[in-house]
Amino acid sequence: MSDMADERRPSPEAMLKLAQAEEAEAERGKLKIFLGYAAGVGKTYAMLQAARERRHEGRDVVAAYVESHGRPETDALLEGLEILPAARIEYQGVMLPELDIDGVLARRPQLALVDELAHTNAPGSRHEKRWQDVEELLAAGIDVFTTVNVQHFESLNDVVTQITGIAVRETVPDRLLDLAAEIRLVDIPPEDLLQRLREGKVYVPEQAAFAAEKFFRPGNLIALRELSLRRAAVRVDGEMRAYMEARAIPGPWPAAERLLVSISGSPFSERLIRTTRRLADELKAPWLTVYVETPGDGRHEQENRKRVWKDLRLAESLGAQVATVTATSVAEAVIDYARRHNVTRIVVGKPDKPRWREFLRLPLVDRIIRLSGAIDVHVVSYGPAEAGKGPALPVRRGPISLSGYLASLALVVAASLACLLLRPFLAPTNMVMIYLLAVVLAALRLGLKPAILTAFLGVLAFDFFFIPPHLTFAVEDTQYLITFVALFTVGVVISTLVSTVRERAEAVREREEQTASLYYLSRDLAAAADIETLVAAVIRNIGETLFAKVAVLLPEGDRLRVAAASKGLKPDVKEMAVADWAFRNRQTAGQGTETLASAGFLYLPLQTSGSVLGVLGVRLKNDADYRSTQIRRLLDAFTSQTAMALERVQLSRQAEQAQILQARENLERALLNSISHDLRTPLVAITGALDTLRDKVHTLADESRLELLDTAWEEAERLNRFVGNLLDMTRLESGAIKLKRELSDVQDLIGCALAALERRIGERGIDVRLPPDLPLVRMDMVLMTQVLVNLLDNALKYSPPDSGVEITARVDGGRLRIEMADRGPGIPEKDLKRVFDKFYRIAVPEGAQGTGLGLSICKGIVEAHGGSIRAENRTGGGLRVIVTLPLTGGAKEGVSHGQ
């Protein structure tokens, strides 16, 4: 039974997936989509009904943007709901109403109603599309109800065009369907919808007639209705499978599939991407999109780069994992990528080039099929709708350089002159080598096309000047035709090979430069020990590599600050607002993106697996570079390295703080232990003596009673000194001690210290040696007396009872030097510098006790006077403490003085 239970237990992967999904849902708002197949099916009506139900349940509901289109039944449902005013954006002299996203974020309701998810915002709005506004609301933790028709989803765009003959321009990424917490299908029969259209409940009569003719045909509506039902069924099926997987319910699990589509920047790449998305949905499989960049792609103009960039963003919005690889063979690169990523099916397009070109070069489809092995290949055909769909972006080549072709002509002329000079010595067939040499030079210096022209002109010149009859293109000996063909063929082959080598070398050089720039950045980041050095390295490396202006923005409280920027660069308020949006929403924004594209910078969040640590702002030299896949790939690598380095520095600081905290806790623990012991010992003695006196006051002899009083007095003094030391240390560290300087006699200073410890000294011998001509010294008499008391107390405590203490004073080099020496055990050499640290104690003789504060207090007081204190071991045993004070006064900077 237990084995059967284990088999039905959810797998760790399923549990982890469920936990991650629940964690992600907890942080974001929940999205509910009301899905229909055409306008007029009642999506807005159903959304408002559901919103009113939520309001009756106590939820905070606002109508952020709802289009009633003047329908009375819809307006009736809006009554009683809070309606937020729309933002007004001026465009070409007209004020257009749009969703006020800042107003919704400021109001921060629990649930916001946002109609028409696929709507395109007016130019000047924060986002280009309304679905991006909805994503920002969800990221802020606000639940959203929204409406959309099935024809607006990206993966179905071409299918809807094929069905209806109308291209839908406003589209929504399919991933919003995947992210939605709930999808409600709003459905009515097509006959009822057509009746509503005729009654004017969908459009006004003029618009209704046009819509009925162009879009609202029964066949179109039936097909769209089937699409919406199928899309909802796919969602329900996915939820069912997730439920079964999470709860380990046995079922017929399909084999794991993984799809790959390769794009090239052609006008048909969008169809390939959408077809792959639909196949992936049907197979419940992940899918990937790859663009293979060959060395020859460097010749393409920016239009093709923009198309590739657009296709990659489309695939990413549809849920694909996108990648760009560099290789010399597209087919080999695609197959290699597929095998490395465990792809089971490759989707490619049917070739549209003329059949005669297949004799020159095998089509890419055939090459992929030959190399695919066990991987299935799906070939997608292109219908006439795609062939004539809109103005395709042309793949232009660079402008023809006349200088290159003139140079090729000059090479042929030079080769012909050389052949004329060598004509007496060479046979005509040997002159071919000179023309081949010109072809090689043209291929090396001028490129492929000028080299082919050189080969062609070389054949003509060779025939015209050196093959009889001379100075004519006629040929007497037909065997020379073979020479002409060989010369031209070899010239073309050499040109192609040399050009390919040049392109590969250029690609290797570019890749080497990128690798080197990443290496230099990683090296500098690894050596950076603080944030300032790190951001300076980022600014320098990225700026030098991309010839760009760079700014690094890091969080400071609730706002971003410019931690470092290129020279003369200071982002204004607008740029800071865009950077703040990118930081809070963890998305790229600004120049070259679809979000806040009017900004002057491209802002990339410095994101790790855990959090966003800042924002990298980049202003590239050319606007076209923002859409370059190569530069964006390099920027992604830069941001990843920078984010990891920032995380490393932060973790290092946290580890350092943790060590400091641990040391502080250890110190506090030691302090508490020491204080508890040093407080308890004298208190026990005092309370014991007083308790004895109280209980036996009439039975004790006078001598015993005086002895108990003396003991209590000594322990009370000891406790008073201990508490005083604690208070003095606190005052020293807070800077609260004020020196009251006045001219004082050193002999009086030592006398006051001896008087304070008179009972403690007892019969111990104190040898004081002072020269008669000691000058008066400006000092705080009270504090310096405390220094000598602490030093004398230490000397008495740590030296044998039958030994004496020596106190000497003299002037040495303009400073007063006071020495206190004893004959105790001394201090180990390694501890001589640490004895003045707080709470530092060494092994002491039995019976000697202390807190480790006395010498530390002495050091603080002496240094406040501008003096110094040190300890050294005496020859023959014992310790000598040396205090020096300036004769002219002058306290340490930062300590206040009194007079």
N, C-alpha and C positions, 0 to 999 in steps of 0.2 A: 504493500500500500504506500509506503513511504517513497518507493521508487516512482510510482505513478504520480504521486504528489509533486515530486521534484521535476518530472517531465512537464507538468502543467504550470510550474512556477515560471513567472516572467524572467526573461534573460536579463543579465545586468545591462546590456546595451539598450534594451527596451525601457528598463527602469530609468536609466540615465537620460534617455531621450525624452521620456515623460517628465522627469524632474526639470530638465532644461526648458522644455516648453512651458511648464507651469511657472517657472521663475521669470521667463521672458514675458508671459502674459500678466504677471503680477505688477511689473514695472510699467507696462504700456497700457493705454486705453484700449477698450474692446470695440471692434468694428463690426457693424451689422449692415449687410448689403441687401437692399430690396431689388431683386433682379427681374427684369422683364425682357420681352422680345421686341417691343416697339413702343413708341410713344402712345399714351392713351390707355394702357392696360391697367393703370391705377397704382403705380409705384408710390407716388407722392401721397396719395390718399391712404394707402396701407401704412406708410411710414408715419404719418400724422396720427393715425389711429393707435399704432403701437406706442408712439410718444405720449399720447394722452393717458394710456394705461400706466406707463412708467410714472407719469406725474401723479396719478392717483395713488400709486404705491409709495409716494413720498420722495421720489427722485427729483433732483434739481435739473430741469429740462429747459433749454432755450432753443429757439429757432434761429440758428446762425445765418442760414441763407436758404429760403424756401421759395420756389417759383410756383404760384398757384395758377398762372396763366388765365386769371380771371374766372376760374370755375367756382361757382357759388358753393358747391358741396366741399370743395377744398378750403375755401376761405372760412367756412363755418368751423372746420376742424382747427383752424389757426386761432380762433377766439379762445382766450383764456391762457394761451401760451405766451411766454415772454419772447418778443421778437427783437433781436439785436439790429441796430441800424446798419445798413450796408455801407461799405467804403465807396467813395465816389472818385473815380480816376478819369482824368481828362485825356481824351485821345482824339486828335484831329478835330478839336473844337466841340466834341461831344462828351458829356459826363456819363460814364458807364458805371453801373452798380456792380460791385464785386464783394465777395466775402471779406469781411474785416477780420483778418486772422489775429491781429494784435488786440482788437476789442474782445474777441473770444478768449484769448489767453489771459487778458486782464480780468475778465468776468469769471473765468475758470469754473464753468458749470460741471456737473457730473455727466451730463449728456447733451451733445450738440447735434442739431439736425442740419445736415448739409446736402442740399439737393444737387442733382446733375454732376455726378462725380467726374465725367469725362470732359467737362467744360474747359475751354481755353481761356485763361485770364487775359485781361487787357494789358497791352504793353505798359511797362512801368510797375507792374505788380511784383511782389516779392518772388513768386514762383510763376513759371510759365503755365502750369496746369493746376486745376483745382485738386486733383488727387494728391499733389505734393503738399497742398495746404492741409488736407486731411491727414497725411502722414505726420506733419508737424504737430497737429492736435493730438494724435494718438501718442506720439513720443512724449508729449507733456502730461500724459495720464488722463486725457479726457476721452470718454466714450463717444462714439460717432455713429449716427444712423445716416445712411446715404442711399441714393438711387442711381441705377445705371442700367442700360440695355446691353444685351449680349453682344451686339455687333460692334461695341466699342472696345472689346478686349483685343489686345495685340495679336494673339495667336490665331484669332478668327478673322482678322481684317481682310486677308486675301480671299478667304472662303466667302465672306459676305459680299465682297466685290464681285466674285464670280456668280453668286446667286442673284443678286439684285441689279448688277451692272452699275452700281453707284459706289464710288470709293469713299469710305468713311474716314474723314481726316482727323477727328478727335478720338484718340485711343487711350486706353488705360492698361498698365502692366498687369499681366495675369497673376503676379505675386500678391496683389491685393486680395484676390480671391483666396489664395492660400493662407493669407494672414487673417482673413476675416474670422471672427469667433462664431458668426452665424450668417447663413445665407437664406433669405426668404424668397422663394419663387412666387412672383405675382403673375398670375396666368388667367387669361380669359380666352374663349374660343375665337378664332379669326373672324367668324361671322358677326359675333357681338362687337368686336373691335371695329369692323367696317360700318356697322350700324351706328356706333358712337361717332365715327368719323362723319357720316352723312348728317347726323343730328347736330354737328358743330360742337361736340364736346371735346374734340381733340385739337382742331385748328379752326380758325375763322373760315367761312365758306370759300373764299378765294384760295387760301392755302390748302384747304381740304381737297379741292378739285385737283390741284397740282400734285398733292401727295398721293391721291388715289391713282393718278395716272402713272407716276414715276416709281413710287415705293410701295404703297399699300395695295399691292396686288395679292389676290388670294394665295397664289403659289409662293410668293415671297414670304408672306406671313406664316404659312405652314412650315416652310423650311427654317425660318428664324425661330419659330416656336420649338421645333425639334432641336435646334442648336441649344436653346436655353434649357430645355428639359434634359438633354444629354449632359450639358455642363453641370447642371445641378446634381445629376445622377453620379457623375464622376466625383463630385465633392462628397456626396453621401457615402459612396463606396470607399473613398479614402478614409472618412471618419470611421466607417465600420472596420476597416482593416487595422487602423490605429488602435481601436478599442480591442480587437482580438489580439493584436500583438502585445499591448500593454498588460493584458490579463491572461496571456498564454493560452488562449482558446484554440484548440487544435483546428486546423483547416487546411485546405489545399493551397499552400504557399507557392507562388510562381517562381521560376528561376530568375535570378538577379540579372537585370539588363542594364546596359550603360550605353548611351548614344553619343555620337560625336558628329558635328557638322563643321565642315571647313569652308570658310568664306574667302573671297578674293577681291572684294570691292566692286564686283559686277552689279549691274542693275537688278539681277535676279537673286542676290544674296538674301534679301528680306524674305522672299518666298521660301528659301531653304530653311531659314531660321524658324519661321512660323510652322512649317511642316514638321520640323524636328520637335518643336514644342508640343504639337498635337500628338505625335508618335510617343513622346515621353509620357504625356498624360495617359494615353491609352495603355501603355505598358507599365505605368506606375514606376518609372525609372528616372534616375538623374541623367542630365545631359550636359555636354560640354561644347563650347564653340572655340575654334582655333583659327587664327590667321597666321599664315606662313609668310614671313617677310624674306624675300630673296634679295641678293645683291643688286639685281636689276631694278628693284622697286625704287631705288634711289633716284631713278630718272623720272618717276611719275610726278606730275604736278600736284598742287595742294588739293585740287578737287577730289582726286581719288583718295587721298589720305583722309579727307573729311568724310567720304562715303564709308571707308573702312571703320573710322571712329564711330560713325553713326550706327553702323551695323553691329559693332561690338557692344555699344550701349543698349541697342535694342535687345540683343540676346541677353544681356545682363538684366535688363528690366523684366524679361520674360522668365527669369529664374535660372539662366545658364551660368556655368562656371566658365569664364572667358580667359583666354591666354593668347599671347603673341610669341611666336618662336622665330628664330632666324636660321635659315638653311639654304643650301644651294639647290636642292631638289624638293619640290612641294610634295610629291607623292611619297617619297621616303620619309619626309618629316611628319606627314600626317599619320602614316602607318606606325612610325616609331612612337609618336605621341599617344596613339590609340593603344598600343601594346603596353606602354608604361602606365597608363591609367585604366587598364582592364576594361577597355571599350569592347562591346559585343557587336555594335552596329555603327556603320559610317553612312552618313547621308551626304550625297553629292548631287550636283546638277547635271542634267543631260547636256552634252556639248552642243553649241549653236553655231560653230564655225563650219565653213564649207568642207565637203568631204575631201576635196583635193589636198587640203592642208594636212590631212591625216597621213598622207604619204611622206610628208616632210618631218612631221613630229607626231608621235603617238598621243592621242588625247589623254588628258589628266585622268579621266574616269577609267580608261583602260589600264593605265599604269597603276592606279590605286587597286583595281580589281586583281591585277596580276600579283601585287605584293601583299594583298590582304590576308591570304592564308585562311584561317578559321573564322575571320571576322566577316560578318555579313555586310554587303554594300547595297544601300537603297539608292536608286537613281531616280531623281525627281525631274519630270518633264515640265517645260514652260509652255503655257497656253498663249494664245494671241492676246489675252487681256494683259499679261505681264509684258509682252513685247512692246505693246503700244501704250503702256501706263505712264502718262506724264512725261515731262522732259527729263530724261536721265542725265545724271551728271557725267560729263564727258571725261574720259581718261586721256588727258592731254600730255603730250611730250613737251619737253623744253623747246624753246625757240631755236630754229636752225641757225647754226653758227657758220656764216659764210667764210670766216677766217680759217676754220678747219678744212673746209672743202678747197679753198684756195691753196692752203698748205699742202693738201694731197696732190693738187695739180703741180705745185712747185716740186714736190718729190719726184713725180713722174718725169718732169722736164730735166731735173738733175740726173736721174737714172739714165735718161736717153742721151744726155751729153756725155756721161761716163761711158756709155756703150759706144758712142761715136769715137771717143778717144781710144778705146780699146778694140775697136773694130778690126784693125790689122792683126791683132794677136788672138782674138777669140772667135770661135764659131758661133753662129747665131743662136744655137740651142743653149750654149753656155751663158749667153747674155740674160737668159731667163732668171738666173740667180740674182743678178743685180736688181731686177724688178721685184723679185721676192723680198730682197733686203729692204726695198722702199716700202713694201706692204707691211713688213714687220715694224719698221720705224713709225709708220702711220698708225698701226694698231697700238703701239706703246705710247705714243705722244698725243694722238688726235682722237682715238676712239674707234668704235666698230664701223659706223657708217662711212666716215672718211677713209678707213682702211679698205672697205669693199670698193669704194670709188677708185682708190689707188690701184687695186687689182684690175678693175675694168679698164681704166685709162692705160694701165701698163700693157694690157693685151693689145689695145688699139695702137699704142705707140710702137710696140714691138713689131706689129704687122706692117704699120705704115712706113717705118724707117728702115727696117732690117730684113724684111722678107720680100723676095722678088715677086712681082715687079715693085720696085721701090716707089715711095711717095704715092702709094695707092693702097686701098684696102683689099684689092684683089689678091688671090693666092694662086701661084702656079702649081706648087707642090701641095696636094691635099693632105699630105702627112702632117703639115704644120697645123692643121686644124686640131689634131690631137694635142699638140703642144699648147695651142691657145686655150683649149678646154682645161688641160692640166694646170696651166699657169693660173687661170681664173679660179679653178676649184681649190687648188692649194692655197692661193691667196685668201679666199674666203674662209677656208678652214683655219688658216693661221690667224686671220683677223678675229675670228670667233673665239679661238682658244686664248689668244692674248688678251682680248677684251674680257673674257670670263675670269681669267687669272687676275686681271686688274680689279674687277668688281669684287672678287673674293678677297683680294688683299685689302681693298677699301673697307669691306665689311669687317674683316679681322681687325683692321686699324681702329675702326669705330668701336668695335666691341672691346678692344684693348684699352681705349681711352675711357670707356665707361667702367670697365673693371678697375682701372687704375684710380679713377675718381672715387669709386666706392671704397677701394683699399685705403686711399689717403684719408677719406672721411672716417672710416672705421678705426684707423690708427689714431687719428686725433681724438676721436670720441673715447677710445679706450684709455688714452692718457689723461683725459679731463677728469679732474677730481672734484670740481664744483660746477654749479650751473653756469656761472659767468664764462668760464673757459670753454664749456661745452657749446653754448650758443654762439660764442665767437668762432669756434671751429666750424659750426654749421654754416654760418653766414659766409665765411671765407671760402669754404670748399664748394658750396652750391653756386655762389656768385662767380667763382672762377671757372667752374665747369660749364655752366649754362649761360654765362655772360648776362646774368640776371640780377635784379634788385631783390633782396631777400629780407624778410622780417620774421622773427620768432616771437610769438605772443604766448605768455604763460599766465595762468590764473592767479589772481591776487584778491582774495575774498570772493565777492560775487561777480567780479568783472575781470576782464583780461587787461594785461599791461604789456607794453612792448619791452621784452627783455633785452633784445638786441636787434639792430637793423643795419642795413648797408648805409654807407656814408651819405648824408644828406636826405635820407628817406625818413618820412614821418607820416604814417597813415592818418587820414583825417577821421572825422566822426563817422562818416558813412562807411568807410573801409573797416573801422573798428566794429560797427554794427554787423557787417557781413561776417567778419571773423568770429564775432560772438555767436552768430547763428550757426556757423559751421561747428563751433566748439560744443554748443548745447545739443545740437541734433546729430553729432557724430557723422556728418556728411560733408563731402567736398562741395564748395560753393564758390561763386565768383566767376571771373573771366574763364571762358571755355567750357562752362557747365550750363545746365538748364535752370539753375537756381541763382537768382541775383546776378545775372550775367552782365549787368551794366557796371559792375565793380571793376576797378583797375587792376586787381590782384586775383590770383588763383589761391584759394585758401584750402589747405589740406589738414585735417585733424591729425594730431600726433597721438595715435591710438594704439594701445596695447590690448591684450586679452582682457585686462581688468578694467581699464578706464581710459579717458581722454586726458592727456597730460598737458596739452597746449595746442597751438595752431601754427602751421608754417605758411606764411604768405610769400608768394613768388610773383614777380612781375618780369615776364620774359621779354627778350629784345624784340621779337616779332610776334604779332598777334596770331599768325598761322601756326606757331610752335605750340600753342595751347592744345591743339587737336592732334599733335603728332604722337602716335602710339609709342614711339621710341622715347621721346622726352617724358611722356606721362609714366612710362614704365620705370624710367630712371628716377623720376620724382617720387614714385611710390617706394622705391628702394631707399631713397634718401629719408623719407618720412619714417619708414619702418626702423631704420638704424637710429635715427634721432630719438624716436619714441622709446626704443629699448635702452638707449644711453641715458635718457632722462629718468626712466624707471630705475636703472641701475644706481644712479646718483641718489635718487630718493630713497631707495632701499638701503643704500650705504648709510645715508643720514639716519634712517630709522634704526638701523642696527647700532650705529654709534649712540643714538639717544637711548636705545634699550640697554646698552652697556653702561652708559652713565646712570641710567635709572637703577640698574642692578647694583652698581657700585654705591649709589646713594642709599639704596635700601639696606645694603650690607653695613654701610657706615651708620645709618640710623639705628640698625639693630644693635651694632656694637655700642653706640652711644647710649641706647636705652639700657643695655645690659650694664654698662659702666655706671650710668647715673643711678640705676636702681640699686647697685651694690654700694656705691659711694654715699648715697643718701641713706640707705637702710642701716649701714654699719654705725655711723654716729648717732642716728636716731635710736637704734636699739640700745646703745650704751647710755644715752641720755634718759630714755624712758625707764631703763632698768635701774639706773641710779635713783631717779626720782621715785620710782615705785618702792624701792627699798626704804628710802627716807620717809615716805608717806606711811608705810605699814609699821615700821619699827622706829618711829621717831623717838619714843621714850626708852627704848632698850639699847640703842646704839650709843657707844662711847663717843665722846666729842672728837677724838682722833679719827675714828671710822667715818663719822658724819662729814668731817672736813675733807677726807679723802674722796668720798663719793661726790661731794660738791665740786672738788677739783676735776674729777673725771668728767662730770657733766659739763663743766665749763670748757675744758679742753676740746671735748667732742663738739660742743656748740660752736666754738671758734673754727674748728676744722670744717664743720658744715657751712659756716658763714663764708669761709674762704672759697669753698667749692662753688656755692651759689654765686658769689661775687665773680669768680672766674668765668662762669657761664654768661653772666650779664655783660662782663667786659668784652668777651669774645663776640657776643651779639652786637654790641656797640661798635667794636672795631670793624666788623664786616659791613655794617650798615653805614659807616662813616659818621656816626653820631658823636664820637669822642671829639671834644674841643680842647685843644691845648691852651693852658693858661701859663704862658711863658713869663718868667721873671728871673732876674739874676739870683742864683742860688749857690751856696757854699757846698762843696763836695763833702766836706767833713760832716756838715749837718745832715746831708743826704744819707750817708752811711750810718750816722748815729740814729736817725729815725728808723731805719730798717732794723738795726739791732734792738732798738727799744720795742718794736712791734713783735719781735720773736724772743723777748727776754725769757719768758717762761719755758719756751721750747729749747733755748740754748742751754739753760741750766749751768752745769759745770763744764760744758764744752769750751775748749780754748778757741778764741777768735783772734787771729793775728792781723791787725790793721796797720798797714804801712802807707803813710801819705807824706809827700814832700811838703815843706812849709810854704812853698811859693805857688801853690795851686791857684789858678785864677778862678774868679766867679764864672759860672756857666749859665747861659739862658736856657731854662728848661721848665717843664711842668713838674714841680716838686712832688706832688701827690702821686702822679703816675709813675715817675721814675723811682719813688720809694717802693711802689708796688713791684716794680721790676726787680729791685734788689731783694725785696722780701721773698719773691718767688724763687730767685736764684739761690739765696741763702737757705730757704726751706728745702730745696732739692739737694743742696750739698749736705745738710744735716741728715736728710732722710736716707741718702744712698751711701754714706760713709760710715765707717765703724764708730761706735759710741765713744771710744777712747782717743779718737783722732781729732785734730783741730781743722779749722778752715782759715784760709789766708785771703785777705782782701787788700788789694793794692790799687793805686791810682797814680797816673802821671800824664804829662802832656807829651804827645807823640805826633810830630808833623802837623801841628795846627789843630789837633783833635784831642779830646779828653779820652783816655783809655783806662777803663776800670776792669780789673780782673778778679775773679772769684775762683779759688782753687781748693780742691779737697783731695783726700787720699782714699777715695772709694775705688770700686772695681773698674771705673772708666766705662767707655762705650766702644763697641766694635767699630772699626774704621768705616764699614759700609753703612753704619747708622748715624754717623756724625752729622751729615747734612739733613737727615730726615727727623732728627729729634725735635726740630722746631715746627713740624707739621702738626695740624690738629689731630688729637686723639691717637697720635703715634706713641706707642709704648714699647720698650724693650724688656727683656727678661730682667726682673728686679730681685734684690735680695729678699729673703723671707721677712715678712712684716712690713716691707715698704709698699705703699699703695699710692696710686695717683690716677688722674683721669686723662693725662696727656694734653691738658690745656695750658698748664702754667707757662712752659717755655714758648708756646705759640703766642700767648698773650704778651710775653716779654718782647718777642720779635715784632709784633704789631706796634707796640708802644715806641720801641726804639726807632723803628723805621719811620714812624710818624714824626719823630724829632729830626729826621734826616740822617740818622746814624745807622750802625750795623751791629750785628751780634753773631758770634760764631762759637763753636766748641772745639777743643782739641784735647787729646790725651797727654797727660804729664809723663815725663821720664821718671821711672820708679813707681808708677801707678798713680791713679787718680785722674780727675777731670778738671780742666781749666775752661771757664766761660769768659769770653772777652767781649766787652761792650765798648763801642766808640761813639762819641757824640761830637758834633761840630762845636767849636768854641764860639762861633759867631751866630749860631742859631740858624733857622731856616728849615721849616718843616717840609715834609714830603708833599709834593703837589697833590691837590685834591683833598687835603685835610684842612679843615677850618681852624682858625686860631683865635684865641682869646688873649686879652691883655690883663 
